[in-house]
């Protein structure tokens, strides 16, 4: 089982999507492939991938989930997935809906994906490269390599962002003893142990313990210096 597939199967849910809000989608245009699917546990996934990703297995994939996660998956080439794959996980709050939307802009050769938070992620459709996020600043590395921790940095998000970090071979938040970092619009940060935020089941599922309202209450108490939206 590939790392990316195992991640899709392991992500838990606090609220379920359905086939009406998450129809199967598979499209290719320019140099980009998109796919939307509903997992068996009711989580909706939307991915943006370079269409030529499988040629040398060196590529950056982008995965959105209906739980508000934006994951940057990296493949560094053929070989043992514990050393040749890695991921960076971000959770964005608050979440407004469980449905994604997207638009191809042929005149500018762009793909615009609207996340469940309402934020628009703009990609170059020629290479499936992230260009911008409407309510944040984004820095994208030119090369896909382990040293740049997924290759995407998000700052000054006009909400609350939870950075789960980067990890080779498995989801970053899979380690309950590790920590993730909340950041506000001013990039003020607050580190919290994963076991405080995620529930880990005996089946290997991982899901957030809190809905948006409960999460904001948790942040107010746990990270009082953060500026909440």
VEXKETI-340692 format. One line per 2 residues: number of its first residue (from 1); their letters; for each residue x, y, z of N, C-alpha, C. Coordinates in steps of 0.02 Angstrom, whole numbers. Layout:
NUM) A) X,Y,Z,X,Y,Z,X,Y,Z ~ ...
% end
This chain:
1) XX) 42,-59,0,0,0,0,44,62,0 ~ 30,110,-46,71,170,-49,58,214,11
3) XX) 107,257,26,101,303,81,40,348,73 ~ 31,375,12,-25,421,0,-91,385,10
5) XX) -97,324,-15,-159,287,-6,-171,270,67 ~ -118,251,102,-126,236,173,-147,298,212
7) XX) -123,356,192,-143,418,225,-218,430,215 ~ -242,421,153,-313,431,139,-356,384,180
9) XX) -332,323,189,-372,275,227,-368,286,302 ~ -316,321,325,-306,329,397,-338,392,425
11) XX) -351,442,383,-378,504,408,-449,492,435 ~ -460,512,497,-527,504,527,-569,566,514
13) XX) -631,564,537,-677,618,524,-716,637,587 ~ -732,700,594,-776,723,646,-847,731,619
15) XX) -853,741,553,-918,745,521,-910,718,450 ~ -959,683,426,-953,647,363,-981,686,304
17) XX) -949,679,247,-976,702,184,-1017,645,154 ~ -1049,658,97,-1086,606,63,-1075,612,-12
19) XX) -1103,566,-50,-1090,564,-122,-1117,627,-157 ~ -1170,655,-129,-1199,715,-160,-1151,775,-154
21) XX) -1118,782,-97,-1072,838,-87,-1001,821,-111 ~ -989,757,-124,-922,735,-145,-926,685,-202
23) XX) -950,707,-261,-953,661,-318,-884,643,-343 ~ -876,586,-374,-812,566,-403,-795,612,-461
25) XX) -734,636,-462,-710,680,-515,-640,658,-535 ~ -626,656,-599,-558,643,-624,-551,681,-690
27) XX) -508,732,-690,-499,773,-749,-425,787,-760 ~ -407,797,-824,-339,818,-842,-345,878,-889
29) XX) -304,929,-876,-301,986,-920,-233,1018,-915 ~ -207,1039,-972,-141,1069,-975,-91,1019,-946
31) XX) -58,1034,-891,-11,986,-861,-32,963,-793 ~ -97,968,-778,-122,954,-711,-177,902,-712
33) XX) -176,860,-661,-229,810,-651,-263,825,-585 ~ -330,824,-584,-367,831,-522,-410,770,-511
35) XX) -422,755,-448,-464,698,-431,-501,713,-366 ~ -564,695,-364,-603,699,-302,-634,631,-289
37) XX) -632,611,-226,-660,546,-208,-686,548,-137 ~ -736,505,-124,-763,497,-57,-736,432,-29
39) XX) -702,436,29,-673,376,59,-728,336,93 ~ -711,276,112,-759,231,144,-783,256,210
41) XX) -744,299,243,-765,324,309,-801,392,305 ~ -814,415,244,-853,476,236,-812,539,229
43) XX) -747,534,220,-704,592,210,-699,607,136 ~ -705,671,117,-697,691,47,-626,715,35
45) XX) -596,693,-19,-528,711,-37,-527,743,-106 ~ -485,794,-114,-476,827,-178,-401,835,-188
47) XX) -374,809,-244,-302,812,-255,-286,849,-319 ~ -227,882,-318,-200,917,-376,-129,892,-387
49) XX) -118,861,-445,-55,825,-457,-28,843,-526 ~ 38,849,-535,66,856,-602,48,795,-645
51) XX) 28,807,-707,5,752,-749,61,704,-767 ~ 124,727,-764,180,684,-781,216,657,-719
53) XX) 180,655,-663,212,637,-599,245,569,-600 ~ 217,523,-638,241,453,-635,301,440,-680
55) XX) 324,490,-716,380,479,-762,444,463,-724 ~ 461,504,-674,522,491,-635,508,485,-560
57) XX) 443,489,-542,422,485,-472,453,540,-428 ~ 469,596,-459,490,655,-421,438,709,-433
59) XX) 397,722,-383,342,769,-392,315,791,-325 ~ 274,844,-327,239,871,-268,164,867,-282
61) XX) 129,832,-237,57,823,-242,24,866,-188 ~ -39,886,-200,-75,929,-153,-142,896,-138
63) XX) -156,885,-75,-216,850,-55,-257,893,-7 ~ -320,903,-23,-367,939,19,-417,889,49
65) XX) -436,898,112,-486,854,142,-543,896,170 ~ -601,865,177,-659,901,203,-653,917,277
67) XX) -601,893,311,-587,912,379,-546,976,384 ~ -530,1005,326,-492,1068,326,-418,1059,317
69) XX) -395,997,305,-324,986,297,-301,1003,226 ~ -241,1030,222,-206,1039,158,-139,1004,167
71) XX) -130,949,132,-68,910,138,-26,917,76 ~ 38,927,85,86,930,30,125,864,32
73) XX) 111,822,-17,144,756,-22,202,761,-71 ~ 260,736,-52,319,737,-95,341,666,-111
75) XX) 358,655,-174,391,593,-195,459,612,-221 ~ 511,580,-194,580,598,-210,612,549,-259
77) XX) 573,504,-289,600,456,-336,584,385,-316 ~ 605,336,-356,591,266,-341,631,243,-280
79) XX) 605,191,-248,640,162,-190,594,152,-131 ~ 623,137,-74,587,125,-13,548,187,7
81) XX) 481,180,14,439,239,27,454,271,94 ~ 485,235,140,502,265,204,556,318,196
83) XX) 593,316,140,645,365,127,632,408,66 ~ 587,387,22,576,423,-40,509,459,-44
85) XX) 471,460,11,410,499,14,409,539,78 ~ 371,593,78,365,634,138,305,679,131
87) XX) 281,706,188,222,748,186,226,803,238 ~ 195,860,221,185,916,266,109,925,274
89) XX) 86,931,335,14,937,347,-3,1005,377 ~ -53,1038,348,-81,1099,375,-157,1089,385
91) XX) -183,1113,441,-255,1116,452,-275,1189,457 ~ -327,1208,420,-349,1277,418,-417,1283,453
93) XX) -424,1336,493,-486,1349,529,-505,1423,522 ~ -571,1439,522,-627,1393,528,-647,1363,461
95) XX) -684,1309,464,-709,1274,404,-782,1293,394 ~ -799,1310,331,-866,1337,317,-913,1286,285
97) XX) -886,1237,250,-927,1189,214,-887,1124,207 ~ -919,1072,182,-885,1009,171,-871,998,97
99) XX) -892,1045,54,-886,1035,-18,-830,1080,-47 ~ -792,1051,-93,-742,1089,-130,-773,1115,-195
101) XX) -742,1166,-223,-759,1187,-291,-695,1204,-328 ~ -698,1204,-394,-639,1219,-433,-658,1251,-499
103) XX) -610,1285,-529,-621,1318,-593,-556,1318,-632 ~ -560,1298,-695,-503,1303,-741,-506,1371,-775
105) XX) -451,1408,-773,-446,1472,-807,-399,1464,-867 ~ -428,1450,-925,-387,1436,-984,-347,1497,-1007
107) XX) -374,1557,-996,-338,1617,-1021,-274,1630,-982 ~ -274,1613,-918,-214,1624,-877,-178,1558,-862
109) XX) -204,1503,-887,-176,1436,-875,-170,1423,-799 ~ -227,1432,-765,-230,1422,-693,-287,1376,-675
111) XX) -278,1344,-618,-331,1305,-586,-343,1338,-518 ~ -406,1353,-502,-423,1382,-438,-465,1332,-399
113) XX) -440,1311,-341,-475,1264,-297,-497,1302,-235 ~ -562,1300,-221,-588,1331,-160,-594,1278,-106
115) XX) -556,1287,-52,-555,1239,3,-619,1246,45 ~ -629,1200,92,-689,1202,134,-687,1262,182
117) XX) -631,1296,187,-626,1357,227,-647,1419,188 ~ -657,1411,122,-673,1467,79,-612,1497,46
119) XX) -553,1475,65,-491,1502,36,-480,1473,-33 ~ -458,1517,-78,-445,1497,-147,-370,1484,-156
121) XX) -354,1424,-178,-286,1403,-192,-277,1406,-268 ~ -230,1447,-291,-220,1457,-363,-158,1419,-384
123) XX) -166,1376,-435,-112,1334,-461,-97,1353,-534 ~ -34,1349,-552,-16,1350,-624,-38,1283,-653
125) XX) -82,1284,-702,-106,1221,-729,-54,1186,-773 ~ -2,1223,-794,50,1192,-835,89,1141,-796
127) XX) 101,1154,-731,143,1109,-691,113,1090,-624 ~ 49,1108,-612,16,1096,-548,57,1127,-491
129) XX) 82,1186,-502,122,1222,-452,79,1273,-416 ~ 79,1272,-349,41,1320,-311,71,1390,-319
131) XX) 27,1439,-334,49,1508,-343,30,1553,-284 ~ -31,1544,-260,-54,1589,-207,-113,1559,-169
133) XX) -126,1587,-110,-184,1571,-69,-214,1638,-50 ~ -280,1645,-57,-311,1711,-51,-299,1745,15
135) XX) -301,1709,71,-295,1742,137,-229,1727,171 ~ -177,1715,132,-113,1698,162,-57,1714,113
137) XX) 4,1716,139,63,1719,97,90,1648,90 ~ 117,1633,32,142,1566,20,210,1569,-15
139) XX) 256,1527,6,322,1520,-26,328,1448,-50 ~ 344,1440,-114,349,1374,-144,420,1362,-168
141) XX) 451,1309,-144,519,1292,-165,520,1267,-237 ~ 574,1281,-271,580,1260,-341,591,1186,-348
143) XX) 624,1156,-299,643,1085,-305,606,1042,-255 ~ 595,980,-274,564,930,-230,620,891,-198
145) XX) 633,905,-134,687,872,-98,671,872,-23 ~ 694,823,14,676,816,85,696,876,128
147) XX) 749,911,109,775,964,152,729,1024,158 ~ 681,1034,111,637,1092,114,569,1078,146
149) XX) 563,1021,180,505,1005,222,439,1010,184 ~ 437,981,125,376,981,84,376,1034,31
151) XX) 416,1086,40,424,1135,-13,373,1191,-13 ~ 326,1192,34,276,1246,37,273,1273,109
153) XX) 279,1339,115,271,1372,179,213,1421,175 ~ 169,1420,224,110,1463,227,117,1509,287
155) XX) 114,1575,276,120,1623,330,64,1674,328 ~ 53,1708,384,4,1763,389,-66,1742,367
157) XX) -85,1680,383,-151,1657,365,-203,1695,407 ~ -255,1721,374,-305,1762,407,-359,1718,439
159) XX) -337,1675,481,-379,1630,519,-333,1598,570 ~ -342,1535,582,-294,1497,623,-270,1438,582
161) XX) -205,1428,580,-177,1371,544,-139,1327,593 ~ -148,1262,585,-112,1213,626,-62,1178,580
163) XX) 2,1186,595,56,1157,555,77,1092,589 ~ 62,1036,556,80,971,584,152,951,571
165) XX) 188,992,532,258,978,518,267,932,458 ~ 329,910,450,349,868,393,378,803,419
167) XX) 364,748,384,390,683,405,400,639,344 ~ 455,601,344,467,552,292,428,489,306
169) XX) 398,461,253,371,394,256,305,383,290 ~ 278,434,325,213,426,358,185,495,374
171) XX) 120,499,388,90,565,403,123,597,464 ~ 138,662,461,172,696,517,135,690,583
173) XX) 69,692,581,30,691,643,19,620,670 ~ 49,570,638,39,501,660,74,486,726
175) XX) 121,528,746,157,520,809,121,561,863 ~ 87,527,908,48,561,960,92,599,1009
177) XX) 155,581,1014,201,614,1060,236,674,1030 ~ 229,683,965,258,742,932,212,801,943
179) XX) 232,859,919,192,920,928,176,952,861 ~ 119,987,858,101,1028,801,97,1100,826
181) XX) 99,1147,778,105,1218,796,47,1258,768 ~ 10,1292,812,-40,1341,791,-5,1407,775
183) XX) -30,1442,722,-5,1509,706,-64,1553,687 ~ -60,1617,706,-112,1663,688,-89,1709,631
185) XX) -128,1760,617,-114,1803,560,-48,1840,568 ~ -25,1850,630,38,1884,643,97,1834,649
187) XX) 83,1771,635,132,1716,640,154,1704,711 ~ 116,1728,760,127,1708,829,112,1634,834
189) XX) 155,1596,869,148,1524,868,136,1496,938 ~ 107,1436,940,93,1400,1002,98,1326,987
191) XX) 145,1292,1020,155,1221,1009,111,1180,1056 ~ 79,1128,1027,34,1086,1065,48,1013,1048
193) XX) 50,970,1098,62,900,1087,5,869,1047 ~ 22,826,999,-28,796,955,-83,759,993
195) XX) -66,727,1047,-116,689,1085,-169,735,1115 ~ -155,800,1121,-206,847,1144,-256,865,1089
197) XX) -236,856,1026,-276,878,970,-309,822,931 ~ -275,764,928,-298,709,886,-315,648,928
199) XX) -363,610,904,-379,546,934,-349,491,889 ~ -317,442,920,-284,388,884,-320,322,901
201) XX) -347,290,850,-385,229,862,-341,167,852 ~ -365,111,876,-328,49,870,-322,26,797
203) XX) -366,52,754,-364,36,682,-315,79,644 ~ -283,126,678,-235,170,645,-264,234,619
205) XX) -329,247,633,-360,309,611,-337,367,655 ~ -333,426,625,-314,487,660,-367,540,643
207) XX) -396,571,695,-441,625,678,-441,678,733 ~ -459,739,713,-462,794,759,-515,782,813
209) XX) -500,800,874,-547,790,929,-604,842,929 ~ -592,899,895,-637,956,905,-669,980,839
211) XX) -732,1002,844,-760,1040,789,-734,1112,794 ~ -755,1156,749,-726,1223,748,-739,1261,812
213) XX) -800,1260,837,-817,1297,897,-776,1273,957 ~ -773,1207,965,-734,1179,1020,-659,1191,1011
215) XX) -636,1191,948,-565,1204,935,-547,1275,955 ~ -588,1324,939,-574,1393,957,-574,1402,1033
217) XX) -619,1368,1067,-620,1370,1140,-556,1341,1168 ~ -533,1285,1138,-471,1253,1160,-412,1301,1150
219) XX) -409,1333,1092,-354,1378,1077,-353,1438,1125 ~ -413,1464,1141,-416,1521,1187,-385,1503,1254
221) XX) -397,1442,1277,-371,1422,1342,-298,1400,1338 ~ -281,1364,1285,-215,1334,1280,-163,1382,1252
223) XX) -185,1426,1208,-140,1472,1173,-169,1544,1177 ~ -172,1574,1235,-206,1639,1243,-174,1697,1206
225) XX) -111,1690,1184,-78,1745,1149,-95,1748,1076 ~ -128,1696,1049,-145,1696,978,-205,1742,965
227) XX) -204,1775,908,-259,1817,886,-309,1774,848 ~ -369,1767,875,-419,1723,843,-459,1762,792
229) X) -482,1728,740,-522,1762,687,-590,1783,714
% end
